[in-house]
Amino acid sequence: MMRRSMAEGIKPEPLATPAEVAKMLGDIPEHTLAQWRSKGTGPEYIKVGRHVRYRWAAVNTWLDQQSSVTGVT
């Protein structure tokens, strides 16, 4: 008997590597992302085994949260 996958028919969102996120953020050093993970200040990430991955939606949400209004009079 063949088992059906729980995710059958669902197309998962692609996950990003730290290198891809670093490039998307303007070629910041990957080490900076590692420091942010350590401090809990960077984009939300997940670990797949020993590999760090990011959901693009989480990176975009974090990036939106970094916006600030300056020079308000």
Secondary structure, 3 states (H helix, E strand, C coil): CCCCCCCCCCCCCCEECHHHHHHHCCCCCHHHHHHHHHHCCCCCCEEECCEEEEEHHHHHHHHHHCCCCCCCC
